[in-house]
Amino acid sequence: VLGDLYDEIKRQPEPEAQRIAAALELYVHGSLNVFNHRTNVDINNRLVCFDIKELGKQLKNLGMLVIQDQVWNRVTVNRSEGKSTRYYVDEFHLLLRGEVGSWSVEIWKRFRKWGGIPTGITQNIKDLLASPEIENIFENSDFIYLLNQASGDRKILCERLNISTQQAAHISNAGPGEGLIFFGNVILPFVDHFPQDNELYSIMTTKLGETGKGGTAHE
């Protein structure tokens, strides 16, 4: 853990080492020591979910970097065993800022060669497209799935993704499960009305009035 690194640096005689140790102290013994512990979760599970919602602003970037490093390690191990790794990121626009953004671009560029399949999910299109890193993400994405878009977002997307007026109609006032799929150079409209009379729907729905019918959207 980080405390082991801190102890090793403290043993070094150079003044530079002491300055590094002093900078780390807040994250080892101070109020931001949340990552200086061993996890109580089995990270070798087939499905692992990382939730950073409760992290404060000071720990958000560090938390994201720790998680991305963990994901990269899992991809490396799975590759050696001939397995693919699926990586889903909700609120993806948050991972396109600063150093975290650079890491995200590296993931999109290199994961496929290592058997990784990254997927970014977001409702904040303007925040997503405002990132200077998004061009690299789009260029390395083979599959893009667009649902209904607000007028301002739709205009930006049409310019960035070369969507025609006729195609844009499928993401304008579209119903649930309707939109556009981009696969390579092909753009296809789709309608996918998921049946509601089953357990999967009750688990996956995010509609407030339906989340009590046997499941919640985050189970």
N, C-alpha and C positions, 0 to 999 in steps of 0.2 A: 504494500500500500504506500501512499504518499509519505507516510511517516517513516518508512524504511529508507526512502531516498533522502529525507530530511536528516535523519540520524547519520547517514553515510557522509553527507555534505558537511555536517557539523564537525566530523572527525578530520576534515582536510585542513591543513595549516594556512593555506592561502587566504588573504583578506577577501578576494573575490568570492570564495566559497562561503564565507560568513555573510556576505551581502545577499547571496542567493538564499541562504538558509533563513535570513531575516525576512526576505520577501515571501518565503513559503510558510512562515510560522502561522499566519492567519488561517491558512488552509489545513494546517496540521493540528494545532492546538487552539486556534481561535474560533470565532463564531461561524466561519465558513468551512468547518472541518467535515462537512457531510460526506465527502468522498474519501475521507481517510479511514474507512472501515471496510471490512470484507462483506460482500453481499450475503444476505440470508435467502436469496433466491437461486434456484438451480438454473444457471444460464445455459446448461446443456439441454434444456427442454426443447422439444421440437418447435414450440411456439413461445416466443418471449416478447413481452410488451414493456416498453420503457415509457413512463409517464413523467414528463418534466413540468407539468402544470403548476405544481406546488413550489417549484424553485423560484427564489427571488431573482431580481434583475442581475445582481452581482454574480450569481452562480449559473445563470442561464447559458451563457456561452461556454463556460467550463463544462457544464452538464452535457451540452450537445456534443462537444468534442470528445468527452469520455464515451458517450454512447456510440458515436461514429467510429471511434477506435475499436470498441467492442464488436461492432458489426463487421468491421473490416477483418478482425481476427477470426470471426466465425466464418466469413466467406473463404478465408485462406484455408482453414481447417476442412471445411466442406469440400473445397476444390480438391484437396489431397485425397479425399475419400470418394471422389466422383459424384458429388451431390451439388445440386443447384441451391441457391439461397435467395429467397424472396424478401425484399426489404420495403416496407410500406411506411411512408412518412406523411402524417396528417399535418395540416397547417404548414405546408411545405415552404411558404414564403418566408417563414421565420428562419429557415436554414440557408438563406441566401444573403446573409449580412456578414461583413467582415471576414475574419479567418474561417468561420464556419462555412461561409459561402464558397470559399476556395476548396475546402474539403468536399463539399457537396458536388462541385464540378468534377473533382477528381473521381468521385464515386461513379458519376454518370459516364465519365470517359473510360474508366478501367474495369468496372464491375463485370461487364459482359465477358471480357476475356478470362475472368476468374469464375465464371458460372454464377454471377450475381444478377438479380433482376430487380432493379430499384424502381419504385413507383412513388411519385409525388402527388399529393392530394391537397387542393386548396379551394376556398371560395373567394379569396382576396386576389382577384386577377390583377388589379392595378398595382398592388404591392409586389406581386410576383414579377410583373413585367417591368417594374421600376428598377429591378436589380440589374446591374451591368453583367451579371453572370448568366442571365437567363438565355442568351443566345447560345452559349455553349451547351446548356441543358437541352434546349429544343433540338439542336443539331445532333445530339446523341440520344434522342428519344425516337424509337421506332413506332411507338403507339401513343396517340393522344386522344383522350375521350372528353368531349365537351358537352355539358348540359346547358340548360337555359341560362342566358347571359343578359345582364342589364345593358342598356343602350350604350353607355360610355365604354364599358368593358368590351362589348361586341365590336365596336368600331376599332379599338386598338388591336383586338385579336384578328380581325379581318385584314388589317394592314400587315401584321407580323406573320400571319400564316397563309396569306394569299387566298382568303376565302371569298368566293363570289357572292353577289347579292342573293342569288337563288339558294346557295348553300347556307348563307347567313339566316335565311328564313327559318331554318330548322333549329336554331338556337335563340329565336326571338319569340317570346311568349309561349315557349314549349312546355308541355306538361311533364310530370314526373316520368323518368325513364325514357325521355326523348332527347335527341341531340345529334351530334356529328362524331364520327370516328375517323381518325387519321391513321392510316397504316402505310408507312413508306410514302409513296407518291399518290396514294389513293385516298379520296375523301368520300365517305359514305354516310348518308343519313340513316338513323335507326330509331325504332320504337320498341322498347322492352318493358312491357307491363308485367311486373313480377306478381305472381298470384299471391293473394293476401291470406288465404285460408290454410296456412301451414306454420309450423314452428319457426322455420328460418325467418319468415317475414317478421314475426313478433320479436325476434332477437335483433334483427338488423334495422328495423324502422327507427327513424329519428324524429318522427312526428310526435309532438308532446302529448297529444291525446291518446296515442296508441302505445306508448312505451310501458304502460302498466299491464298490457295484455300478455303476460307470461314471459316478459323479458324486457331488457333495456338496450339502448343503442350501443352501450359500451361493454356489454357482457362478453 
